[in-house]
Amino acid sequence: MNEEVNSKIRELKAEVYKKRLLDELKLAAERFERLGYKVTISITPVDTETEEDK
């Protein structure tokens, strides 16, 4: 039970961290666009599954 709770807490913390990073990227992109740059951001999740997991 305790490990399940800890796992869920880690997941939620990771989601919060990811949201903060995305917000910072958006702000940086807006700043560059105001300076006349075209900004394109592409974020692709990495497949973390190993051969053993398959």
mmCIF entry with sequence, helices, sheets and N, C-alpha, C, O atoms, coordinates in Angstrom:
data_MODEL
# 
_entry.id   MODEL 
# 
_entity.id                         1 
_entity.type                       polymer 
_entity.pdbx_number_of_molecules   1 
# 
_entity_poly.entity_id                      1 
_entity_poly.type                           'polypeptide(L)' 
_entity_poly.nstd_linkage                   no 
_entity_poly.nstd_monomer                   no 
_entity_poly.pdbx_seq_one_letter_code       MNEEVNSKIRELKAEVYKKRLLDELKLAAERFERLGYKVTISITPVDTETEEDK 
_entity_poly.pdbx_seq_one_letter_code_can   MNEEVNSKIRELKAEVYKKRLLDELKLAAERFERLGYKVTISITPVDTETEEDK 
_entity_poly.pdbx_strand_id                 A 
# 
loop_
_entity_poly_seq.entity_id 
_entity_poly_seq.num 
_entity_poly_seq.mon_id 
_entity_poly_seq.hetero 
1 1  MET n 
1 2  ASN n 
1 3  GLU n 
1 4  GLU n 
1 5  VAL n 
1 6  ASN n 
1 7  SER n 
1 8  LYS n 
1 9  ILE n 
1 10 ARG n 
1 11 GLU n 
1 12 LEU n 
1 13 LYS n 
1 14 ALA n 
1 15 GLU n 
1 16 VAL n 
1 17 TYR n 
1 18 LYS n 
1 19 LYS n 
1 20 ARG n 
1 21 LEU n 
1 22 LEU n 
1 23 ASP n 
1 24 GLU n 
1 25 LEU n 
1 26 LYS n 
1 27 LEU n 
1 28 ALA n 
1 29 ALA n 
1 30 GLU n 
1 31 ARG n 
1 32 PHE n 
1 33 GLU n 
1 34 ARG n 
1 35 LEU n 
1 36 GLY n 
1 37 TYR n 
1 38 LYS n 
1 39 VAL n 
1 40 THR n 
1 41 ILE n 
1 42 SER n 
1 43 ILE n 
1 44 THR n 
1 45 PRO n 
1 46 VAL n 
1 47 ASP n 
1 48 THR n 
1 49 GLU n 
1 50 THR n 
1 51 GLU n 
1 52 GLU n 
1 53 ASP n 
1 54 LYS n 
# 
_struct_asym.id          A 
_struct_asym.entity_id   1 
# 
_struct_conf.conf_type_id            HELX_P 
_struct_conf.id                      HELX_P1 
_struct_conf.pdbx_PDB_helix_id       AA1 
_struct_conf.beg_label_comp_id       ASN 
_struct_conf.beg_label_asym_id       A 
_struct_conf.beg_label_seq_id        2 
_struct_conf.pdbx_beg_PDB_ins_code   ? 
_struct_conf.end_label_comp_id       ARG 
_struct_conf.end_label_asym_id       A 
_struct_conf.end_label_seq_id        34 
_struct_conf.pdbx_end_PDB_ins_code   ? 
_struct_conf.beg_auth_comp_id        ASN 
_struct_conf.beg_auth_asym_id        A 
_struct_conf.beg_auth_seq_id         2 
_struct_conf.end_auth_comp_id        ARG 
_struct_conf.end_auth_asym_id        A 
_struct_conf.end_auth_seq_id         34 
_struct_conf.pdbx_PDB_helix_class    1 
_struct_conf.details                 ? 
_struct_conf.pdbx_PDB_helix_length   33 
# 
_struct_conf_type.id          HELX_P 
_struct_conf_type.criteria    ? 
_struct_conf_type.reference   ? 
# 
loop_
_atom_site.group_PDB 
_atom_site.id 
_atom_site.type_symbol 
_atom_site.label_atom_id 
_atom_site.label_alt_id 
_atom_site.label_comp_id 
_atom_site.label_asym_id 
_atom_site.label_entity_id 
_atom_site.label_seq_id 
_atom_site.pdbx_PDB_ins_code 
_atom_site.Cartn_x 
_atom_site.Cartn_y 
_atom_site.Cartn_z 
_atom_site.occupancy 
_atom_site.B_iso_or_equiv 
_atom_site.pdbx_formal_charge 
_atom_site.auth_seq_id 
_atom_site.auth_comp_id 
_atom_site.auth_asym_id 
_atom_site.auth_atom_id 
_atom_site.pdbx_PDB_model_num 
ATOM 1   N N  . MET A 1 1  ? 0.832  -1.196 0.000   1.00 0.00 ? 1  MET A N  1 
ATOM 2   C CA . MET A 1 1  ? 0.000  0.000  0.000   1.00 0.00 ? 1  MET A CA 1 
ATOM 3   C C  . MET A 1 1  ? 0.876  1.260  0.000   1.00 0.00 ? 1  MET A C  1 
ATOM 4   O O  . MET A 1 1  ? 0.650  2.177  -0.789  1.00 0.00 ? 1  MET A O  1 
ATOM 5   N N  . ASN A 1 2  ? 1.865  1.295  0.881   1.00 0.00 ? 2  ASN A N  1 
ATOM 6   C CA . ASN A 1 2  ? 2.732  2.458  0.996   1.00 0.00 ? 2  ASN A CA 1 
ATOM 7   C C  . ASN A 1 2  ? 3.502  2.692  -0.307  1.00 0.00 ? 2  ASN A C  1 
ATOM 8   O O  . ASN A 1 2  ? 3.675  3.833  -0.735  1.00 0.00 ? 2  ASN A O  1 
ATOM 9   N N  . GLU A 1 3  ? 3.958  1.616  -0.928  1.00 0.00 ? 3  GLU A N  1 
ATOM 10  C CA . GLU A 1 3  ? 4.687  1.748  -2.191  1.00 0.00 ? 3  GLU A CA 1 
ATOM 11  C C  . GLU A 1 3  ? 3.769  2.295  -3.292  1.00 0.00 ? 3  GLU A C  1 
ATOM 12  O O  . GLU A 1 3  ? 4.210  3.073  -4.138  1.00 0.00 ? 3  GLU A O  1 
ATOM 13  N N  . GLU A 1 4  ? 2.503  1.890  -3.279  1.00 0.00 ? 4  GLU A N  1 
ATOM 14  C CA . GLU A 1 4  ? 1.544  2.403  -4.254  1.00 0.00 ? 4  GLU A CA 1 
ATOM 15  C C  . GLU A 1 4  ? 1.350  3.904  -4.079  1.00 0.00 ? 4  GLU A C  1 
ATOM 16  O O  . GLU A 1 4  ? 1.294  4.649  -5.058  1.00 0.00 ? 4  GLU A O  1 
ATOM 17  N N  . VAL A 1 5  ? 1.248  4.337  -2.841  1.00 0.00 ? 5  VAL A N  1 
ATOM 18  C CA . VAL A 1 5  ? 1.071  5.771  -2.550  1.00 0.00 ? 5  VAL A CA 1 
ATOM 19  C C  . VAL A 1 5  ? 2.307  6.537  -2.994  1.00 0.00 ? 5  VAL A C  1 
ATOM 20  O O  . VAL A 1 5  ? 2.190  7.588  -3.624  1.00 0.00 ? 5  VAL A O  1 
ATOM 21  N N  . ASN A 1 6  ? 3.489  6.023  -2.674  1.00 0.00 ? 6  ASN A N  1 
ATOM 22  C CA . ASN A 1 6  ? 4.734  6.681  -3.082  1.00 0.00 ? 6  ASN A CA 1 
ATOM 23  C C  . ASN A 1 6  ? 4.850  6.756  -4.604  1.00 0.00 ? 6  ASN A C  1 
ATOM 24  O O  . ASN A 1 6  ? 5.306  7.761  -5.148  1.00 0.00 ? 6  ASN A O  1 
ATOM 25  N N  . SER A 1 7  ? 4.441  5.706  -5.273  1.00 0.00 ? 7  SER A N  1 
ATOM 26  C CA . SER A 1 7  ? 4.480  5.682  -6.729  1.00 0.00 ? 7  SER A CA 1 
ATOM 27  C C  . SER A 1 7  ? 3.551  6.743  -7.309  1.00 0.00 ? 7  SER A C  1 
ATOM 28  O O  . SER A 1 7  ? 3.918  7.442  -8.254  1.00 0.00 ? 7  SER A O  1 
ATOM 29  N N  . LYS A 1 8  ? 2.358  6.865  -6.751  1.00 0.00 ? 8  LYS A N  1 
ATOM 30  C CA . LYS A 1 8  ? 1.397  7.861  -7.221  1.00 0.00 ? 8  LYS A CA 1 
ATOM 31  C C  . LYS A 1 8  ? 1.925  9.276  -6.969  1.00 0.00 ? 8  LYS A C  1 
ATOM 32  O O  . LYS A 1 8  ? 1.764  10.159 -7.812  1.00 0.00 ? 8  LYS A O  1 
ATOM 33  N N  . ILE A 1 9  ? 2.550  9.490  -5.821  1.00 0.00 ? 9  ILE A N  1 
ATOM 34  C CA . ILE A 1 9  ? 3.137  10.798 -5.508  1.00 0.00 ? 9  ILE A CA 1 
ATOM 35  C C  . ILE A 1 9  ? 4.217  11.143 -6.520  1.00 0.00 ? 9  ILE A C  1 
ATOM 36  O O  . ILE A 1 9  ? 4.276  12.274 -7.001  1.00 0.00 ? 9  ILE A O  1 
ATOM 37  N N  . ARG A 1 10 ? 5.084  10.167 -6.852  1.00 0.00 ? 10 ARG A N  1 
ATOM 38  C CA . ARG A 1 10 ? 6.127  10.399 -7.857  1.00 0.00 ? 10 ARG A CA 1 
ATOM 39  C C  . ARG A 1 10 ? 5.516  10.766 -9.208  1.00 0.00 ? 10 ARG A C  1 
ATOM 40  O O  . ARG A 1 10 ? 5.998  11.670 -9.891  1.00 0.00 ? 10 ARG A O  1 
ATOM 41  N N  . GLU A 1 11 ? 4.457  10.061 -9.583  1.00 0.00 ? 11 GLU A N  1 
ATOM 42  C CA . GLU A 1 11 ? 3.778  10.349 -10.857 1.00 0.00 ? 11 GLU A CA 1 
ATOM 43  C C  . GLU A 1 11 ? 3.239  11.773 -10.877 1.00 0.00 ? 11 GLU A C  1 
ATOM 44  O O  . GLU A 1 11 ? 3.401  12.492 -11.862 1.00 0.00 ? 11 GLU A O  1 
ATOM 45  N N  . LEU A 1 12 ? 2.601  12.174 -9.787  1.00 0.00 ? 12 LEU A N  1 
ATOM 46  C CA . LEU A 1 12 ? 2.017  13.516 -9.729  1.00 0.00 ? 12 LEU A CA 1 
ATOM 47  C C  . LEU A 1 12 ? 3.096  14.589 -9.743  1.00 0.00 ? 12 LEU A C  1 
ATOM 48  O O  . LEU A 1 12 ? 2.935  15.625 -10.389 1.00 0.00 ? 12 LEU A O  1 
ATOM 49  N N  . LYS A 1 13 ? 4.190  14.351 -9.038  1.00 0.00 ? 13 LYS A N  1 
ATOM 50  C CA . LYS A 1 13 ? 5.296  15.306 -9.043  1.00 0.00 ? 13 LYS A CA 1 
ATOM 51  C C  . LYS A 1 13 ? 5.883  15.440 -10.445 1.00 0.00 ? 13 LYS A C  1 
ATOM 52  O O  . LYS A 1 13 ? 6.230  16.541 -10.871 1.00 0.00 ? 13 LYS A O  1 
ATOM 53  N N  . ALA A 1 14 ? 5.993  14.331 -11.157 1.00 0.00 ? 14 ALA A N  1 
ATOM 54  C CA . ALA A 1 14 ? 6.519  14.355 -12.525 1.00 0.00 ? 14 ALA A CA 1 
ATOM 55  C C  . ALA A 1 14 ? 5.588  15.155 -13.438 1.00 0.00 ? 14 ALA A C  1 
ATOM 56  O O  . ALA A 1 14 ? 6.056  15.903 -14.297 1.00 0.00 ? 14 ALA A O  1 
ATOM 57  N N  . GLU A 1 15 ? 4.292  15.004 -13.261 1.00 0.00 ? 15 GLU A N  1 
ATOM 58  C CA . GLU A 1 15 ? 3.328  15.749 -14.074 1.00 0.00 ? 15 GLU A CA 1 
ATOM 59  C C  . GLU A 1 15 ? 3.433  17.254 -13.802 1.00 0.00 ? 15 GLU A C  1 
ATOM 60  O O  . GLU A 1 15 ? 3.385  18.064 -14.728 1.00 0.00 ? 15 GLU A O  1 
ATOM 61  N N  . VAL A 1 16 ? 3.575  17.616 -12.535 1.00 0.00 ? 16 VAL A N  1 
ATOM 62  C CA . VAL A 1 16 ? 3.709  19.033 -12.171 1.00 0.00 ? 16 VAL A CA 1 
ATOM 63  C C  . VAL A 1 16 ? 4.989  19.600 -12.778 1.00 0.00 ? 16 VAL A C  1 
ATOM 64  O O  . VAL A 1 16 ? 4.980  20.701 -13.329 1.00 0.00 ? 16 VAL A O  1 
ATOM 65  N N  . TYR A 1 17 ? 6.086  18.857 -12.680 1.00 0.00 ? 17 TYR A N  1 
ATOM 66  C CA . TYR A 1 17 ? 7.364  19.291 -13.236 1.00 0.00 ? 17 TYR A CA 1 
ATOM 67  C C  . TYR A 1 17 ? 7.259  19.473 -14.746 1.00 0.00 ? 17 TYR A C  1 
ATOM 68  O O  . TYR A 1 17 ? 7.744  20.461 -15.298 1.00 0.00 ? 17 TYR A O  1 
ATOM 69  N N  . LYS A 1 18 ? 6.618  18.511 -15.409 1.00 0.00 ? 18 LYS A N  1 
ATOM 70  C CA . LYS A 1 18 ? 6.448  18.578 -16.861 1.00 0.00 ? 18 LYS A CA 1 
ATOM 71  C C  . LYS A 1 18 ? 5.623  19.810 -17.241 1.00 0.00 ? 18 LYS A C  1 
ATOM 72  O O  . LYS A 1 18 ? 5.952  20.500 -18.207 1.00 0.00 ? 18 LYS A O  1 
ATOM 73  N N  . LYS A 1 19 ? 4.564  20.088 -16.495 1.00 0.00 ? 19 LYS A N  1 
ATOM 74  C CA . LYS A 1 19 ? 3.725  21.261 -16.779 1.00 0.00 ? 19 LYS A CA 1 
ATOM 75  C C  . LYS A 1 19 ? 4.520  22.547 -16.617 1.00 0.00 ? 19 LYS A C  1 
ATOM 76  O O  . LYS A 1 19 ? 4.402  23.458 -17.437 1.00 0.00 ? 19 LYS A O  1 
ATOM 77  N N  . ARG A 1 20 ? 5.330  22.629 -15.567 1.00 0.00 ? 20 ARG A N  1 
ATOM 78  C CA . ARG A 1 20 ? 6.154  23.826 -15.359 1.00 0.00 ? 20 ARG A CA 1 
ATOM 79  C C  . ARG A 1 20 ? 7.141  24.032 -16.499 1.00 0.00 ? 20 ARG A C  1 
ATOM 80  O O  . ARG A 1 20 ? 7.328  25.154 -16.971 1.00 0.00 ? 20 ARG A O  1 
ATOM 81  N N  . LEU A 1 21 ? 7.775  22.945 -16.942 1.00 0.00 ? 21 LEU A N  1 
ATOM 82  C CA . LEU A 1 21 ? 8.714  23.049 -18.060 1.00 0.00 ? 21 LEU A CA 1 
ATOM 83  C C  . LEU A 1 21 ? 8.016  23.528 -19.326 1.00 0.00 ? 21 LEU A C  1 
ATOM 84  O O  . LEU A 1 21 ? 8.540  24.380 -20.045 1.00 0.00 ? 21 LEU A O  1 
ATOM 85  N N  . LEU A 1 22 ? 6.834  22.980 -19.598 1.00 0.00 ? 22 LEU A N  1 
ATOM 86  C CA . LEU A 1 22 ? 6.094  23.397 -20.789 1.00 0.00 ? 22 LEU A CA 1 
ATOM 87  C C  . LEU A 1 22 ? 5.704  24.869 -20.709 1.00 0.00 ? 22 LEU A C  1 
ATOM 88  O O  . LEU A 1 22 ? 5.760  25.584 -21.709 1.00 0.00 ? 22 LEU A O  1 
ATOM 89  N N  . ASP A 1 23 ? 5.308  25.322 -19.515 1.00 0.00 ? 23 ASP A N  1 
ATOM 90  C CA . ASP A 1 23 ? 4.970  26.733 -19.340 1.00 0.00 ? 23 ASP A CA 1 
ATOM 91  C C  . ASP A 1 23 ? 6.175  27.622 -19.595 1.00 0.00 ? 23 ASP A C  1 
ATOM 92  O O  . ASP A 1 23 ? 6.052  28.670 -20.230 1.00 0.00 ? 23 ASP A O  1 
ATOM 93  N N  . GLU A 1 24 ? 7.346  27.210 -19.103 1.00 0.00 ? 24 GLU A N  1 
ATOM 94  C CA . GLU A 1 24 ? 8.567  27.978 -19.332 1.00 0.00 ? 24 GLU A CA 1 
ATOM 95  C C  . GLU A 1 24 ? 8.935  28.010 -20.816 1.00 0.00 ? 24 GLU A C  1 
ATOM 96  O O  . GLU A 1 24 ? 9.365  29.043 -21.331 1.00 0.00 ? 24 GLU A O  1 
ATOM 97  N N  . LEU A 1 25 ? 8.765  26.882 -21.499 1.00 0.00 ? 25 LEU A N  1 
ATOM 98  C CA . LEU A 1 25 ? 9.031  26.843 -22.941 1.00 0.00 ? 25 LEU A CA 1 
ATOM 99  C C  . LEU A 1 25 ? 8.108  27.781 -23.697 1.00 0.00 ? 25 LEU A C  1 
ATOM 100 O O  . LEU A 1 25 ? 8.540  28.475 -24.617 1.00 0.00 ? 25 LEU A O  1 
ATOM 101 N N  . LYS A 1 26 ? 6.836  27.805 -23.312 1.00 0.00 ? 26 LYS A N  1 
ATOM 102 C CA . LYS A 1 26 ? 5.879  28.686 -23.973 1.00 0.00 ? 26 LYS A CA 1 
ATOM 103 C C  . LYS A 1 26 ? 6.266  30.153 -23.775 1.00 0.00 ? 26 LYS A C  1 
ATOM 104 O O  . LYS A 1 26 ? 6.206  30.947 -24.713 1.00 0.00 ? 26 LYS A O  1 
ATOM 105 N N  . LEU A 1 27 ? 6.660  30.505 -22.562 1.00 0.00 ? 27 LEU A N  1 
ATOM 106 C CA . LEU A 1 27 ? 7.072  31.882 -22.299 1.00 0.00 ? 27 LEU A CA 1 
ATOM 107 C C  . LEU A 1 27 ? 8.300  32.261 -23.114 1.00 0.00 ? 27 LEU A C  1 
ATOM 108 O O  . LEU A 1 27 ? 8.373  33.355 -23.673 1.00 0.00 ? 27 LEU A O  1 
ATOM 109 N N  . ALA A 1 28 ? 9.262  31.348 -23.176 1.00 0.00 ? 28 ALA A N  1 
ATOM 110 C CA . ALA A 1 28 ? 10.476 31.614 -23.962 1.00 0.00 ? 28 ALA A CA 1 
ATOM 111 C C  . ALA A 1 28 ? 10.127 31.763 -25.440 1.00 0.00 ? 28 ALA A C  1 
ATOM 112 O O  . ALA A 1 28 ? 10.663 32.641 -26.116 1.00 0.00 ? 28 ALA A O  1 
ATOM 113 N N  . ALA A 1 29 ? 9.242  30.922 -25.942 1.00 0.00 ? 29 ALA A N  1 
ATOM 114 C CA . ALA A 1 29 ? 8.831  31.000 -27.343 1.00 0.00 ? 29 ALA A CA 1 
ATOM 115 C C  . ALA A 1 29 ? 8.166  32.344 -27.630 1.00 0.00 ? 29 ALA A C  1 
ATOM 116 O O  . ALA A 1 29 ? 8.432  32.962 -28.661 1.00 0.00 ? 29 ALA A O  1 
ATOM 117 N N  . GLU A 1 30 ? 7.307  32.794 -26.728 1.00 0.00 ? 30 GLU A N  1 
ATOM 118 C CA . GLU A 1 30 ? 6.646  34.087 -26.906 1.00 0.00 ? 30 GLU A CA 1 
ATOM 119 C C  . GLU A 1 30 ? 7.668  35.223 -26.955 1.00 0.00 ? 30 GLU A C  1 
ATOM 120 O O  . GLU A 1 30 ? 7.531  36.150 -27.752 1.00 0.00 ? 30 GLU A O  1 
ATOM 121 N N  . ARG A 1 31 ? 8.681  35.149 -26.113 1.00 0.00 ? 31 ARG A N  1 
ATOM 122 C CA . ARG A 1 31 ? 9.721  36.194 -26.101 1.00 0.00 ? 31 ARG A CA 1 
ATOM 123 C C  . ARG A 1 31 ? 10.483 36.223 -27.425 1.00 0.00 ? 31 ARG A C  1 
ATOM 124 O O  . ARG A 1 31 ? 10.737 37.293 -27.978 1.00 0.00 ? 31 ARG A O  1 
ATOM 125 N N  . PHE A 1 32 ? 10.842 35.052 -27.925 1.00 0.00 ? 32 PHE A N  1 
ATOM 126 C CA . PHE A 1 32 ? 11.554 34.988 -29.204 1.00 0.00 ? 32 PHE A CA 1 
ATOM 127 C C  . PHE A 1 32 ? 10.672 35.489 -30.340 1.00 0.00 ? 32 PHE A C  1 
ATOM 128 O O  . PHE A 1 32 ? 11.155 36.178 -31.239 1.00 0.00 ? 32 PHE A O  1 
ATOM 129 N N  . GLU A 1 33 ? 9.380  35.152 -30.309 1.00 0.00 ? 33 GLU A N  1 
ATOM 130 C CA . GLU A 1 33 ? 8.477  35.615 -31.353 1.00 0.00 ? 33 GLU A CA 1 
ATOM 131 C C  . GLU A 1 33 ? 8.359  37.138 -31.335 1.00 0.00 ? 33 GLU A C  1 
ATOM 132 O O  . GLU A 1 33 ? 8.271  37.768 -32.389 1.00 0.00 ? 33 GLU A O  1 
ATOM 133 N N  . ARG A 1 34 ? 8.357  37.723 -30.150 1.00 0.00 ? 34 ARG A N  1 
ATOM 134 C CA . ARG A 1 34 ? 8.315  39.185 -30.061 1.00 0.00 ? 34 ARG A CA 1 
ATOM 135 C C  . ARG A 1 34 ? 9.574  39.823 -30.639 1.00 0.00 ? 34 ARG A C  1 
ATOM 136 O O  . ARG A 1 34 ? 9.552  40.970 -31.084 1.00 0.00 ? 34 ARG A O  1 
ATOM 137 N N  . LEU A 1 35 ? 10.664 39.072 -30.627 1.00 0.00 ? 35 LEU A N  1 
ATOM 138 C CA . LEU A 1 35 ? 11.916 39.565 -31.198 1.00 0.00 ? 35 LEU A CA 1 
ATOM 139 C C  . LEU A 1 35 ? 12.008 39.306 -32.700 1.00 0.00 ? 35 LEU A C  1 
ATOM 140 O O  . LEU A 1 35 ? 13.002 39.660 -33.335 1.00 0.00 ? 35 LEU A O  1 
ATOM 141 N N  . GLY A 1 36 ? 10.970 38.688 -33.267 1.00 0.00 ? 36 GLY A N  1 
ATOM 142 C CA . GLY A 1 36 ? 10.931 38.478 -34.701 1.00 0.00 ? 36 GLY A CA 1 
ATOM 143 C C  . GLY A 1 36 ? 11.347 37.094 -35.164 1.00 0.00 ? 36 GLY A C  1 
ATOM 144 O O  . GLY A 1 36 ? 11.509 36.867 -36.362 1.00 0.00 ? 36 GLY A O  1 
ATOM 145 N N  . TYR A 1 37 ? 11.520 36.182 -34.248 1.00 0.00 ? 37 TYR A N  1 
ATOM 146 C CA . TYR A 1 37 ? 11.897 34.814 -34.623 1.00 0.00 ? 37 TYR A CA 1 
ATOM 147 C C  . TYR A 1 37 ? 10.653 33.952 -34.786 1.00 0.00 ? 37 TYR A C  1 
ATOM 148 O O  . TYR A 1 37 ? 9.627  34.180 -34.145 1.00 0.00 ? 37 TYR A O  1 
ATOM 149 N N  . LYS A 1 38 ? 10.769 32.959 -35.658 1.00 0.00 ? 38 LYS A N  1 
ATOM 150 C CA . LYS A 1 38 ? 9.728  31.944 -35.765 1.00 0.00 ? 38 LYS A CA 1 
ATOM 151 C C  . LYS A 1 38 ? 10.142 30.796 -34.853 1.00 0.00 ? 38 LYS A C  1 
ATOM 152 O O  . LYS A 1 38 ? 11.274 30.318 -34.927 1.00 0.00 ? 38 LYS A O  1 
ATOM 153 N N  . VAL A 1 39 ? 9.235  30.357 -34.002 1.00 0.00 ? 39 VAL A N  1 
ATOM 154 C CA . VAL A 1 39 ? 9.562  29.318 -33.021 1.00 0.00 ? 39 VAL A CA 1 
ATOM 155 C C  . VAL A 1 39 ? 8.718  28.081 -33.289 1.00 0.00 ? 39 VAL A C  1 
ATOM 156 O O  . VAL A 1 39 ? 7.498  28.162 -33.431 1.00 0.00 ? 39 VAL A O  1 
ATOM 157 N N  . THR A 1 40 ? 9.386  26.941 -33.355 1.00 0.00 ? 40 THR A N  1 
ATOM 158 C CA . THR A 1 40 ? 8.710  25.654 -33.481 1.00 0.00 ? 40 THR A CA 1 
ATOM 159 C C  . THR A 1 40 ? 9.270  24.732 -32.414 1.00 0.00 ? 40 THR A C  1 
ATOM 160 O O  . THR A 1 40 ? 10.482 24.540 -32.320 1.00 0.00 ? 40 THR A O  1 
ATOM 161 N N  . ILE A 1 41 ? 8.385  24.166 -31.614 1.00 0.00 ? 41 ILE A N  1 
ATOM 162 C CA . ILE A 1 41 ? 8.810  23.259 -30.548 1.00 0.00 ? 41 ILE A CA 1 
ATOM 163 C C  . ILE A 1 41 ? 8.143  21.909 -30.777 1.00 0.00 ? 41 ILE A C  1 
ATOM 164 O O  . ILE A 1 41 ? 6.930  21.827 -30.973 1.00 0.00 ? 41 ILE A O  1 
ATOM 165 N N  . SER A 1 42 ? 8.939  20.867 -30.749 1.00 0.00 ? 42 SER A N  1 
ATOM 166 C CA . SER A 1 42 ? 8.415  19.519 -30.901 1.00 0.00 ? 42 SER A CA 1 
ATOM 167 C C  . SER A 1 42 ? 8.904  18.678 -29.725 1.00 0.00 ? 42 SER A C  1 
ATOM 168 O O  . SER A 1 42 ? 10.104 18.583 -29.468 1.00 0.00 ? 42 SER A O  1 
ATOM 169 N N  . ILE A 1 43 ? 7.959  18.074 -29.023 1.00 0.00 ? 43 ILE A N  1 
ATOM 170 C CA . ILE A 1 43 ? 8.314  17.235 -27.881 1.00 0.00 ? 43 ILE A CA 1 
ATOM 171 C C  . ILE A 1 43 ? 7.739  15.846 -28.131 1.00 0.00 ? 43 ILE A C  1 
ATOM 172 O O  . ILE A 1 43 ? 6.534  15.681 -28.323 1.00 0.00 ? 43 ILE A O  1 
ATOM 173 N N  . THR A 1 44 ? 8.620  14.858 -28.126 1.00 0.00 ? 44 THR A N  1 
ATOM 174 C CA . THR A 1 44 ? 8.215  13.481 -28.391 1.00 0.00 ? 44 THR A CA 1 
ATOM 175 C C  . THR A 1 44 ? 8.651  12.598 -27.229 1.00 0.00 ? 44 THR A C  1 
ATOM 176 O O  . THR A 1 44 ? 9.820  12.626 -26.846 1.00 0.00 ? 44 THR A O  1 
ATOM 177 N N  . PRO A 1 45 ? 7.746  11.821 -26.664 1.00 0.00 ? 45 PRO A N  1 
ATOM 178 C CA . PRO A 1 45 ? 8.131  10.941 -25.567 1.00 0.00 ? 45 PRO A CA 1 
ATOM 179 C C  . PRO A 1 45 ? 9.107  9.863  -26.034 1.00 0.00 ? 45 PRO A C  1 
ATOM 180 O O  . PRO A 1 45 ? 9.025  9.379  -27.163 1.00 0.00 ? 45 PRO A O  1 
ATOM 181 N N  . VAL A 1 46 ? 10.012 9.504  -25.163 1.00 0.00 ? 46 VAL A N  1 
ATOM 182 C CA . VAL A 1 46 ? 10.999 8.475  -25.453 1.00 0.00 ? 46 VAL A CA 1 
ATOM 183 C C  . VAL A 1 46 ? 10.431 7.136  -25.014 1.00 0.00 ? 46 VAL A C  1 
ATOM 184 O O  . VAL A 1 46 ? 9.830  7.024  -23.946 1.00 0.00 ? 46 VAL A O  1 
ATOM 185 N N  . ASP A 1 47 ? 10.627 6.121  -25.850 1.00 0.00 ? 47 ASP A N  1 
ATOM 186 C CA . ASP A 1 47 ? 10.177 4.780  -25.495 1.00 0.00 ? 47 ASP A CA 1 
ATOM 187 C C  . ASP A 1 47 ? 11.159 4.209  -24.479 1.00 0.00 ? 47 ASP A C  1 
ATOM 188 O O  . ASP A 1 47 ? 12.303 3.901  -24.815 1.00 0.00 ? 47 ASP A O  1 
ATOM 189 N N  . THR A 1 48 ? 10.705 4.070  -23.233 1.00 0.00 ? 48 THR A N  1 
ATOM 190 C CA . THR A 1 48 ? 11.591 3.587  -22.169 1.00 0.00 ? 48 THR A CA 1 
ATOM 191 C C  . THR A 1 48 ? 11.463 2.086  -21.939 1.00 0.00 ? 48 THR A C  1 
ATOM 192 O O  . THR A 1 48 ? 12.077 1.539  -21.023 1.00 0.00 ? 48 THR A O  1 
ATOM 193 N N  . GLU A 1 49 ? 10.667 1.425  -22.771 1.00 0.00 ? 49 GLU A N  1 
ATOM 194 C CA . GLU A 1 49 ? 10.468 -0.016 -22.639 1.00 0.00 ? 49 GLU A CA 1 
ATOM 195 C C  . GLU A 1 49 ? 11.755 -0.744 -23.090 1.00 0.00 ? 49 GLU A C  1 
ATOM 196 O O  . GLU A 1 49 ? 12.289 -0.471 -24.164 1.00 0.00 ? 49 GLU A O  1 
ATOM 197 N N  . THR A 1 50 ? 12.228 -1.657 -22.261 1.00 0.00 ? 50 THR A N  1 
ATOM 198 C CA . THR A 1 50 ? 13.432 -2.405 -22.604 1.00 0.00 ? 50 THR A CA 1 
ATOM 199 C C  . THR A 1 50 ? 13.059 -3.750 -23.205 1.00 0.00 ? 50 THR A C  1 
ATOM 200 O O  . THR A 1 50 ? 11.888 -4.127 -23.232 1.00 0.00 ? 50 THR A O  1 
ATOM 201 N N  . GLU A 1 51 ? 14.054 -4.464 -23.682 1.00 0.00 ? 51 GLU A N  1 
ATOM 202 C CA . GLU A 1 51 ? 13.814 -5.796 -24.251 1.00 0.00 ? 51 GLU A CA 1 
ATOM 203 C C  . GLU A 1 51 ? 13.199 -6.736 -23.205 1.00 0.00 ? 51 GLU A C  1 
ATOM 204 O O  . GLU A 1 51 ? 12.359 -7.573 -23.533 1.00 0.00 ? 51 GLU A O  1 
ATOM 205 N N  . GLU A 1 52 ? 13.626 -6.589 -21.943 1.00 0.00 ? 52 GLU A N  1 
ATOM 206 C CA . GLU A 1 52 ? 13.089 -7.458 -20.884 1.00 0.00 ? 52 GLU A CA 1 
ATOM 207 C C  . GLU A 1 52 ? 11.608 -7.199 -20.650 1.00 0.00 ? 52 GLU A C  1 
ATOM 208 O O  . GLU A 1 52 ? 10.860 -8.119 -20.320 1.00 0.00 ? 52 GLU A O  1 
ATOM 209 N N  . ASP A 1 53 ? 11.175 -5.927 -20.824 1.00 0.00 ? 53 ASP A N  1 
ATOM 210 C CA . ASP A 1 53 ? 9.780  -5.576 -20.613 1.00 0.00 ? 53 ASP A CA 1 
ATOM 211 C C  . ASP A 1 53 ? 8.880  -6.140 -21.699 1.00 0.00 ? 53 ASP A C  1 
ATOM 212 O O  . ASP A 1 53 ? 7.688  -6.352 -21.474 1.00 0.00 ? 53 ASP A O  1 
ATOM 213 N N  . LYS A 1 54 ? 9.447  -6.386 -22.882 1.00 0.00 ? 54 LYS A N  1 
ATOM 214 C CA . LYS A 1 54 ? 8.643  -6.862 -24.014 1.00 0.00 ? 54 LYS A CA 1 
ATOM 215 C C  . LYS A 1 54 ? 8.327  -8.278 -23.899 1.00 0.00 ? 54 LYS A C  1 
ATOM 216 O O  . LYS A 1 54 ? 7.656  -8.833 -24.769 1.00 0.00 ? 54 LYS A O  1 
# 
